[in-house]
Amino acid sequence: AQSVSQHNHHVILSEAASLELGCNYSYGGTVNLFWYVQYPGQHLQLLLKYFSGDPLVKGIKGFEAEFIKSKFSFNLRKPSVQWSDTAEYFCAVIFYGGATNKLIFGTGTLLAVQP
Amino acid sequence: GAGVSQTPSNKVTEKGKYVELRCDPISGHTALYWYRQSLGQGPEFLIYFQGTGAADDSGLPNDRFFAVRPEGSVSTLKIQRTERGDSAVYLCASSLMGSDIQYFGAGTRLSVL
């Protein structure tokens, strides 16, 4: 079955610490990969995406993610977090070959950045 | 409009009642998706519309759930005989035809007492 796994459910960091959130997906076919972020009280927003090309993609607010096809992974990174990065982060995948381009989400990682 | 609009933002109902949740997508977006997010989980796909027709309703949990999009714009998710297990945040997303980027609304938080 198509699935997405996020390894860390709750992460607490101090400001300026580096961040890496893991994301793995099942299935070996063609995928499009996304990270969405939900700030407190706000709706889901696209942080970055990978469709093809350079496997290292850069998104908004200094975030980046690396697609490693051999590991079915799409980990999110940021060299130095800020208090304003406190949010819930969701990895999501579109698995091609199905009837629709529905997003399959991981369970999310709640990030708390302490000032 | 500026973004995907969902109403109401909160809905409290009693077990067994009927509810309707509304989604107004971004103008010009032909694709519309409904997802459900339970506490501690990521959003789960319910149904997808391309224009007026439901192209994929494989995520609807049972026949108490139904959605329509009669004019290819606004969509309504309908839940009959609500159960406590239906309590969740119902999210709507829209996208341009041919695009994989989905834009989400703020959701409707449904509480079934």
Interface residues (C-beta under 8 A of the other chain):
Chain A: V4 Q6 N32 Y36 Q42 H43 L44 Q45 L46 K49 F51 F90 A92 I94 G98 A99 T100 N101 K102 L103 I104 F105 G106 T107 G108
Chain B: G3 V4 A31 Y33 Y35 G40 Q41 G42 P43 E44 F45 Y48 A55 D56 S58 G59 L91 A93 D100 I101 Q102 Y103 F104 G105 A106 G107
